[in-house]
Amino acid sequence: MHRKVWNDIEKIRTNSPLVHNITNYVVMNSTANALLALGASPVMAHAPEEVEDMAGIAGALVINIGTLSDSWIKSMSLAMNAAAKQNIPIVLDPVGAGATPFRTQTVHKLLADTTPTIIRANASEIRALSIKGAKVKGVDSTDSAEAAFEAGRSLARQNECVVSISGQTDFIISGESKYLVYNGHSMMPRVTGLGCTATAITGAFAAVNSNPFEAAIHAMIVMGIAGEIAAEKATGPGTLQMHFLDALYQMSESDIAGRIRTAPLSDLTDINSKP
């Protein structure tokens, strides 16, 4: 597995794929820097007048609903349709789905219009999209990834896409295929936008790997390992963010080989059997 992850990193660093982000104000700078550190080329373009053209030349499209407005929703829909027509991978992050009816309805409308390649979200957001009445705390998860597993599997089947659920243990689901990623650190949720960064990085991997299930797994492995390396040097969330970017930039094949902790999931009893 580690060699496949490293192969994708080398492709990102060599090809510098353009990742088109329609994302939120809070994370634009941090996600752009993370993509640059990894080796990708980020662009943040939201105007309805240009998103179709931008999506058409991108290696991947990342849609993040963190700060919604009517014009941005229009842009998201236009970009997703344009990307789908050209078979460009789409990664959707339903930030805060379940917090308000507006957010939840927006995601359902986007899903009805265009099927994304990958849905990347936290556990509560996944449950909110699959279970009527499920709630989140603002944009933060109140559920474990384990609690969202069945909801994620249902969402993946319904939309015929990959679902990537972040948490203490990450779940990646595609049809009957299920995978666990154990990498990461408990300090990571203390940094604003690292979940959104995971979505952007998933876009970079989807741009170089035609297998979206593998791309989602590889992205979460790299996120988790970078978080672990950063936490070993950080004294708190502020320095974690700085060291996280450095870890992405400096990540080596030996880092991946020495730290990767993953497993296929056969049933939920496997969750507590960490390697």
Secondary structure, DSSP 8 states (H G I E B T S, - for coil): -HHHHHHHHHHHHHH--EEEEE--TTTHHHHHHHHHHHT-EEEE---TTTHHHHHHH-SEEEEE-SS--HHHHHHHHHHHHHHHHTT--EEEE-TTBTTBHHHHHHHHHHHHH---SEEEEEHHHHHHHHSTT---BTTB--S-TTTTHHHHHHHHHHHTSEEEEESSSEEEEETTEEEEE----TTGGGSTTHHHHHHHHHHHHHHH-S-HHHHHHHHHHHHHHHHHHHHHH-SSHHHHHHHHHHHHHH--HHHHHHH--EEE-SSGGGTT---
